[in-house]
Amino acid sequence: MNWTPQSTEEKRDEARRTAQYSKGAVPASYQLPAAFDSQTLHKELRTWSLTLVFWGVISLAVSGLDSAWGVLLLLVAAMAFVFKDAAMFVVFGVTLAWAGLSNLATMEGSGIVFGLIQAGLAVQIFRKYRYFRAADNQAPAQPEYSDEQPVAPASRAARVFPPLGCLFSVLAAAGALAFQVAVIVLVIQEIPFEITTGVALAIGLVIDLAVLGLAVGLAALVARFRWRGLSILALIVSALILLGWLAMIVTAPPA
């Protein structure tokens, strides 16, 4: 009987095929290009990050634009440079979706147009997340060669997103509570309340934190990162703050 032991390379190929089949097939609409690698994901993230940096700087530099929105764009761009993970596309999508909802809530002609455009971009970005998530699932896993081999650590986003989303939402809730207390104190003392530029910026930053909490929490949930309880908490708290803010925009009397 002519029997030859498998070489190390053959064992590796067999392990890779087994791992790939066990993960299931990727939907046909999200099949990977032949030359796909992690650089494709990084390039897409870098492109979107630079785009957000550009518009963030414009929002801060040009008079009359929303400075708080510019700060939010720069924060999201900075996160993309740190967390090179497909989950960042969920953060991008939620950020644009919030911008679209805010513009649609104004019920103005230009706001509705911009809101629809931003909603369309958000849908495209969510599709990119599905594509790159499918790419990650299709990529063959590294086989285990021995019991002593250490398990690969979770990605940076998987470790940080759940507590980070919770932190953003808690800070947003604290800011919203502080604002409400300040308004009540002014009403009791019969001091007129005016929304100055500084107050508007502070409110905008609280909303920014809520958007980040919602985006990061949702990204952690759909990516199935650990500590789901923290992600759910971030999602609920941030969503309540943003829904309250949208209600104020819709019910506000015309200027």
C-alpha positions as CSV (number, residue, x, y, z in Angstrom):
1,M,0.0,0.0,0.0
2,N,1.5,3.3,-1.1
3,W,0.6,5.9,1.6
4,T,2.2,9.3,2.0
5,P,1.5,11.5,5.0
6,Q,0.0,14.9,4.2
7,S,2.4,17.8,4.1
8,T,1.9,20.8,6.4
9,E,0.7,22.9,3.4
10,E,-1.9,20.3,2.4
11,K,-3.2,20.2,6.0
12,R,-3.4,24.0,6.0
13,D,-5.4,24.1,2.7
14,E,-7.8,21.4,4.0
15,A,-8.3,23.3,7.3
16,R,-9.0,26.6,5.4
17,R,-11.5,24.9,3.1
18,T,-13.3,23.3,6.0
19,A,-13.5,26.6,7.9
20,Q,-14.8,28.4,4.8
21,Y,-17.5,25.9,4.1
22,S,-18.6,26.0,7.7
23,K,-19.3,29.7,7.5
24,G,-21.8,29.3,4.7
25,A,-22.1,30.9,1.3
26,V,-22.1,34.6,0.8
27,P,-25.2,36.0,-1.0
28,A,-24.7,36.3,-4.7
29,S,-25.1,40.1,-4.7
30,Y,-22.2,40.4,-2.2
31,Q,-19.6,38.0,-3.8
32,L,-16.1,39.2,-3.4
33,P,-13.9,40.4,-6.2
34,A,-11.0,38.1,-7.0
35,A,-8.4,40.4,-5.7
36,F,-10.2,41.3,-2.4
37,D,-8.1,41.8,0.7
38,S,-8.2,43.9,3.8
39,Q,-6.7,46.9,1.9
40,T,-10.0,47.2,0.1
41,L,-11.8,47.8,3.3
42,H,-9.2,50.2,4.6
43,K,-9.2,52.2,1.3
44,E,-13.0,52.6,1.5
45,L,-12.8,53.7,5.1
46,R,-10.1,56.2,4.3
47,T,-12.1,57.7,1.4
48,W,-15.1,58.2,3.6
49,S,-13.0,59.5,6.4
50,L,-11.4,62.2,4.3
51,T,-14.7,63.2,2.9
52,L,-16.1,63.7,6.4
53,V,-13.0,65.6,7.4
54,F,-13.5,67.9,4.4
55,W,-17.2,68.6,5.2
56,G,-16.5,68.9,8.9
57,V,-13.9,71.6,8.3
58,I,-16.2,73.4,5.9
59,S,-19.0,73.4,8.6
60,L,-16.6,74.8,11.2
61,A,-15.0,77.4,8.9
62,V,-17.9,78.8,7.0
63,S,-20.1,81.3,8.9
64,G,-23.8,80.3,9.1
65,L,-23.2,76.5,9.0
66,D,-23.8,74.2,11.9
67,S,-20.5,74.0,13.9
68,A,-21.8,71.1,16.0
69,W,-22.4,69.1,12.9
70,G,-18.9,69.8,11.8
71,V,-17.6,68.5,15.2
72,L,-19.6,65.4,14.8
73,L,-18.2,64.7,11.3
74,L,-14.7,65.2,12.5
75,L,-15.3,62.8,15.4
76,V,-16.7,60.1,13.2
77,A,-13.8,60.6,10.8
78,A,-11.3,60.2,13.6
79,M,-13.0,57.0,14.7
80,A,-12.6,55.6,11.2
81,F,-8.9,56.2,11.3
82,V,-8.6,54.3,14.6
83,F,-11.1,51.5,14.1
84,K,-10.5,49.9,10.7
85,D,-13.5,47.7,10.9
86,A,-16.5,47.1,8.7
87,A,-18.7,48.2,11.7
88,M,-17.6,51.8,10.9
89,F,-19.9,51.8,7.9
90,V,-22.8,51.4,10.4
91,V,-21.5,54.5,12.2
92,F,-21.3,56.4,8.9
93,G,-24.8,55.3,7.9
94,V,-26.4,56.3,11.2
95,T,-24.7,59.7,11.1
96,L,-26.0,60.4,7.6
97,A,-29.4,59.0,8.4
98,W,-29.7,61.3,11.4
99,A,-28.7,64.3,9.3
100,G,-31.4,63.3,6.8
101,L,-34.1,62.9,9.5
102,S,-33.1,66.3,11.0
103,N,-33.5,68.0,7.6
104,L,-36.7,66.2,6.8
105,A,-38.1,67.3,10.2
106,T,-37.7,70.9,9.4
107,M,-40.5,70.5,6.7
108,E,-38.7,73.1,4.5
109,G,-38.2,72.6,0.8
110,S,-34.4,72.7,0.9
111,G,-34.3,70.6,4.0
112,I,-36.5,67.9,2.5
113,V,-34.2,67.8,-0.6
114,F,-31.0,67.5,1.4
115,G,-32.7,65.0,3.7
116,L,-33.7,62.7,0.9
117,I,-30.1,62.9,-0.5
118,Q,-28.6,62.1,2.8
119,A,-31.1,59.2,3.3
120,G,-30.1,57.7,0.0
121,L,-26.4,58.0,0.9
122,A,-27.1,56.3,4.2
123,V,-28.7,53.3,2.4
124,Q,-25.7,53.0,0.2
125,I,-23.4,53.0,3.2
126,F,-25.4,50.3,5.0
127,R,-25.1,48.2,1.8
128,K,-21.3,48.6,2.0
129,Y,-21.4,47.3,5.5
130,R,-23.3,44.2,4.3
131,Y,-20.8,43.7,1.6
132,F,-17.7,44.0,3.8
133,R,-19.4,41.9,6.5
134,A,-20.0,39.2,4.0
135,A,-16.4,39.5,2.9
136,D,-15.3,38.9,6.5
137,N,-17.5,35.9,6.8
138,Q,-16.3,34.4,3.5
139,A,-12.6,34.9,4.3
140,P,-11.1,31.6,5.4
141,A,-10.2,31.4,9.1
142,Q,-6.7,30.6,10.3
143,P,-6.6,26.9,11.3
144,E,-5.6,25.8,14.7
145,Y,-2.4,23.6,14.6
146,S,-2.1,22.8,18.2
147,D,-3.8,23.2,21.5
148,E,-1.1,25.5,22.7
149,Q,-1.7,28.0,20.0
150,P,-3.3,31.1,21.5
151,V,-6.7,32.3,20.3
152,A,-6.6,35.4,18.1
153,P,-7.7,38.4,20.1
154,A,-10.9,40.3,19.2
155,S,-10.6,43.3,16.9
156,R,-10.1,46.7,18.4
157,A,-13.7,47.7,17.5
158,A,-15.1,44.6,19.1
159,R,-13.3,45.4,22.4
160,V,-14.1,49.1,22.4
161,F,-17.4,49.8,20.7
162,P,-19.8,48.5,23.4
163,P,-18.3,50.5,26.3
164,L,-17.6,53.5,24.0
165,G,-21.2,53.6,22.8
166,C,-22.4,53.4,26.4
167,L,-20.1,56.2,27.4
168,F,-21.3,58.5,24.6
169,S,-25.0,57.9,25.6
170,V,-24.4,58.5,29.3
171,L,-22.6,61.8,28.5
172,A,-25.4,62.8,26.3
173,A,-28.0,62.0,29.0
174,A,-26.0,63.9,31.5
175,G,-25.8,66.9,29.2
176,A,-29.5,66.8,28.5
177,L,-30.4,66.5,32.2
178,A,-28.1,69.5,33.0
179,F,-29.8,71.6,30.3
180,Q,-33.2,70.8,31.7
181,V,-32.2,71.6,35.2
182,A,-30.7,74.9,34.0
183,V,-34.0,75.9,32.2
184,I,-36.1,75.0,35.3
185,V,-33.8,77.1,37.5
186,L,-34.1,80.1,35.2
187,V,-37.9,79.8,35.0
188,I,-38.2,79.6,38.8
189,Q,-36.0,82.7,39.2
190,E,-37.9,84.4,36.4
191,I,-34.8,85.0,34.4
192,P,-35.3,85.3,30.7
193,F,-33.8,82.4,28.7
194,E,-32.1,83.1,25.4
195,I,-30.5,80.6,23.1
196,T,-27.2,82.3,22.4
197,T,-24.5,81.0,20.0
198,G,-22.8,79.2,23.0
199,V,-26.0,77.6,24.2
200,A,-26.8,76.4,20.7
201,L,-23.4,74.9,20.3
202,A,-23.7,73.2,23.7
203,I,-27.1,71.7,22.7
204,G,-25.6,70.6,19.4
205,L,-22.7,68.8,21.2
206,V,-25.2,66.9,23.4
207,I,-27.0,65.8,20.3
208,D,-23.7,64.8,18.7
209,L,-23.0,62.6,21.7
210,A,-26.4,61.0,21.4
211,V,-25.9,60.3,17.7
212,L,-22.5,58.7,18.4
213,G,-24.0,56.6,21.2
214,L,-26.7,55.4,18.8
215,A,-24.3,54.8,15.9
216,V,-21.7,53.0,17.9
217,G,-24.2,51.0,19.9
218,L,-26.1,49.9,16.8
219,A,-22.8,49.0,15.1
220,A,-21.8,46.8,18.0
221,L,-25.1,45.0,18.0
222,V,-25.3,44.3,14.3
223,A,-21.7,43.2,14.3
224,R,-22.5,40.9,17.2
225,F,-19.7,42.2,19.4
226,R,-19.6,41.1,23.1
227,W,-21.2,43.0,26.0
228,R,-24.5,43.3,24.2
229,G,-26.1,44.8,27.3
230,L,-23.9,47.9,27.1
231,S,-24.8,48.3,23.4
232,I,-28.5,47.9,24.0
233,L,-28.3,50.5,26.8
234,A,-26.4,52.9,24.5
235,L,-29.0,52.4,21.8
236,I,-32.0,53.0,24.1
237,V,-30.7,56.1,25.9
238,S,-29.4,57.7,22.7
239,A,-32.6,56.9,20.8
240,L,-34.8,58.5,23.5
241,I,-32.7,61.7,23.5
242,L,-32.8,62.0,19.7
243,L,-36.5,61.2,19.5
244,G,-37.1,64.0,22.0
245,W,-35.0,66.4,20.0
246,L,-36.9,65.5,16.8
247,A,-40.2,66.1,18.6
248,M,-39.0,69.6,19.6
249,I,-38.0,70.4,16.0
250,V,-41.3,69.2,14.6
251,T,-43.5,71.0,17.2
252,A,-41.4,74.2,17.3
253,P,-43.4,77.3,16.1
254,P,-42.1,78.8,12.9
255,A,-39.5,81.5,13.3
